[in-house]
């Protein structure tokens, strides 16, 4: 049963990330041709990804109170509605409204249920279990764009969006029928609502009010904020940076492929590392690794060194989401993990709000993304050093 739970959150993550992020660019041209909307106007909808950070506290609270099944079902179905209604669009504001629906429940379809279910079903192998579940990100990136491309080649963008929406509906329904919040031996039932609650001995977890009164909470919030600059600045501008450094489009494509492969391996490697050494040591290692490799990438001109650096950067970048998630669990317990992690995700709003601006200013002022990459490398180092503070040491 536990293995099936991981399969379901893997699949939910794959379709939500694959559809919302990896396949997004495939629709820009067809939509621009159909409606005459500018590509800038269409791409502006990506900014709604910040809503995932703003709504994560609400979804995390729902996860703690009602369990993973309704959160997965509701999130996937809201996302599905956002897809199946797109063939009926006629105005640009329709596109924005449906993009809002797509991103507002993003955390509930991907990261939050996966993290809690992995730790609940596999308490002694939570790192490896979450690593496998999180590989759905990469699987979605490999499969969903191919499926969308095939539909676009034989039909239109309308059919492609309907197919994505139906996929969300089906996966959500299967999750509702099959996913359980915990093994029977590890749950109790509250008399008032009969919802499953993970049993933890008193004193081994923090309530939300207890967590936010600790300095540990704000240190980890800082680490989350700084660490997510890897996705908002480094990853999103990596291809543009390498092209500006003189690398050929072919070498950049190969480099990004090796980065993606490194990301898959990072989830496996850091998942196993967490189970052996703990999340705090793993997070420190991860952030220092990103500091070193991104500093090297910022100044690379040699394609041979690029072939070595990119998979290593992917390794550390791919593992960050796992180590920081399980560090929060390790620090505050599992009982109210959804609510606490949801609050932590507010830091991603800052990272995604400032990261692209930092990269853009860097290139506009000095003609290269290198200063932005150096700055982000320094931020990773600050995050790693913050984890040496006594307040972060778990009890």
Residue pairs with C-beta under 8 A, 6 or more apart in sequence:
1 121
1 180
1 183
2 121
2 122
2 129
2 183
4 178
4 179
5 117
5 121
5 178
5 179
5 180
6 117
6 118
6 121
6 122
6 129
6 132
6 133
8 72
8 171
8 174
8 175
8 178
8 179
9 72
9 113
9 114
9 117
9 118
9 133
9 136
9 179
10 114
10 132
10 133
10 135
10 136
10 139
11 136
11 171
12 72
12 76
12 109
12 110
12 113
12 114
12 136
12 171
12 172
12 175
13 109
13 110
13 111
13 114
13 133
13 134
13 136
13 137
13 140
14 136
14 137
14 139
14 140
14 143
14 144
15 76
15 140
15 144
15 164
15 167
15 168
15 171
16 75
16 76
16 79
16 106
16 109
16 110
16 140
16 168
17 110
17 136
17 137
17 140
17 141
18 139
18 140
18 141
18 143
18 144
18 145
19 79
19 83
19 140
19 144
19 164
19 167
19 168
20 49
20 79
20 102
20 103
20 106
21 141
22 140
22 141
22 144
22 145
23 144
23 145
23 148
23 164
24 46
26 145
26 148
26 149
26 152
26 160
27 148
27 157
27 160
27 161
28 39
28 42
28 43
30 152
30 156
30 157
31 37
31 42
31 95
31 157
32 38
32 39
32 42
34 157
35 89
35 90
35 92
37 92
37 95
41 92
42 95
44 96
45 95
45 96
45 99
48 96
48 99
48 100
48 102
48 103
48 104
49 103
49 106
49 352
50 348
50 349
50 352
50 353
51 100
51 103
51 104
51 106
52 103
52 104
52 106
52 107
52 345
52 348
53 107
53 345
53 346
53 347
53 348
53 349
53 352
54 346
54 349
55 104
55 105
55 107
56 107
56 112
56 341
56 342
56 343
56 345
56 346
56 348
57 339
57 342
57 343
57 345
57 346
58 342
59 71
59 75
59 105
59 107
59 108
59 112
59 338
59 342
60 107
60 112
60 337
60 338
60 339
60 340
60 341
60 342
60 343
60 345
61 338
61 339
61 342
62 70
62 71
62 108
62 338
63 71
63 108
63 112
63 113
63 116
63 338
63 339
63 342
64 335
64 336
64 337
64 338
64 339
65 195
66 195
67 181
67 195
67 196
68 113
68 116
68 117
68 179
68 181
69 175
69 176
69 179
69 180
69 181
70 176
71 108
71 112
71 113
72 108
72 109
72 113
72 172
72 175
72 176
72 179
73 172
73 173
73 175
73 176
74 105
74 108
74 172
75 105
75 106
75 107
75 108
75 109
75 172
76 105
76 109
76 168
76 169
76 171
76 172
76 175
77 168
77 169
77 172
78 101
78 104
78 105
79 101
79 102
79 105
79 106
79 109
79 165
79 168
80 164
80 165
80 166
80 167
80 168
80 169
80 172
81 101
81 165
82 98
82 99
82 100
82 101
82 102
82 165
83 98
83 102
83 161
83 162
83 164
83 165
83 168
84 161
84 162
84 165
84 166
85 98
85 165
86 94
86 95
86 98
86 158
86 161
87 158
87 161
87 162
88 94
89 95
89 98
107 342
107 345
109 168
110 136
110 137
111 134
111 321
111 325
112 338
112 341
112 342
114 130
114 133
114 134
114 136
115 130
115 325
115 326
115 329
115 337
115 341
116 334
116 337
116 338
117 133
117 179
117 181
118 126
118 129
118 130
118 133
119 126
119 129
119 130
119 326
119 329
119 334
119 337
120 181
120 182
120 183
120 186
120 198
120 334
121 129
121 182
121 183
122 128
122 129
124 275
125 275
126 274
126 275
126 326
126 329
127 270
127 271
127 272
127 273
127 274
127 275
127 279
127 282
127 322
127 326
128 268
128 271
128 272
128 275
129 271
130 267
130 271
130 322
130 325
130 326
131 267
131 268
131 270
131 271
131 272
131 319
131 322
132 267
132 268
132 271
134 267
134 321
134 322
135 264
135 267
135 268
137 263
138 260
138 263
138 264
138 267
138 318
141 260
142 260
144 164
147 163
148 160
148 163
148 164
151 159
151 160
151 163
152 160
180 196
181 187
181 196
181 198
182 196
182 198
186 198
186 199
187 196
187 197
187 198
187 199
188 196
188 197
188 199
189 195
189 196
189 197
190 197
197 335
198 334
198 335
200 333
200 334
200 335
204 333
205 332
205 333
205 334
205 335
205 336
206 214
206 332
206 333
206 336
206 340
207 335
207 336
208 336
208 339
208 340
208 343
211 217
211 332
211 336
211 340
212 343
214 391
215 389
215 391
216 331
216 332
216 391
216 392
217 332
217 340
217 343
219 386
219 387
219 389
219 391
219 392
220 324
220 327
220 328
220 331
220 344
220 392
221 343
221 344
221 346
221 347
222 347
222 383
222 386
223 283
223 287
223 324
223 327
223 383
223 386
223 387
224 324
224 344
224 345
224 347
224 348
225 347
225 348
225 350
225 351
226 351
226 379
226 380
226 382
226 383
227 287
227 290
227 320
227 324
227 351
227 380
227 383
228 347
228 348
228 351
228 352
228 355
229 351
229 354
229 355
229 358
229 376
229 379
229 380
230 290
230 294
230 317
230 320
230 376
230 380
231 317
231 351
231 352
231 355
232 351
232 352
232 354
232 355
232 356
233 351
233 355
233 356
233 358
233 359
233 372
233 373
233 376
234 294
234 313
234 317
234 373
234 376
235 317
236 355
236 356
236 359
237 356
237 359
237 369
237 372
238 255
238 256
238 259
238 297
239 252
239 256
240 363
240 369
241 297
241 298
241 368
241 369
241 370
241 373
242 251
242 252
242 255
242 300
242 306
243 249
243 252
244 363
244 367
244 368
244 369
245 300
245 301
245 368
246 301
247 255
247 303
247 306
251 303
251 306
254 307
255 306
255 307
255 310
256 310
258 307
258 310
258 311
258 314
259 310
259 311
259 313
259 314
259 317
260 314
261 311
261 314
262 310
262 311
262 312
262 313
262 314
262 315
262 317
262 318
263 314
263 315
263 317
263 318
264 318
265 311
265 314
265 315
265 318
266 314
266 315
266 316
266 317
266 318
266 319
266 320
267 318
267 319
267 322
269 315
269 319
270 282
270 286
270 318
270 319
270 322
270 323
271 319
271 322
273 281
273 282
273 285
273 319
274 282
274 322
274 323
274 326
278 330
278 394
279 323
279 326
279 327
279 329
279 330
280 327
280 330
280 387
280 392
280 393
280 394
282 319
282 323
282 326
282 327
283 320
283 323
283 324
283 327
283 384
283 387
284 384
284 387
284 388
286 316
286 319
286 320
286 323
287 320
287 380
287 381
287 383
287 384
287 387
288 380
288 381
288 384
289 312
289 315
289 316
290 313
290 316
290 317
290 320
290 377
290 380
291 377
291 378
291 380
291 381
291 384
292 377
293 309
293 312
293 313
293 316
294 313
294 373
294 376
294 377
294 380
295 373
295 374
295 377
296 305
296 309
297 306
297 309
297 310
297 313
297 373
298 369
298 370
298 373
298 374
298 377
299 370
300 306
300 309
324 344
325 341
328 337
328 340
328 341
328 344
329 337
330 394
331 392
331 394
332 340
355 376
358 372
358 375
358 376
359 369
359 372
361 372
362 368
362 369
362 370
362 371
362 372
362 375
363 369
363 372
386 392
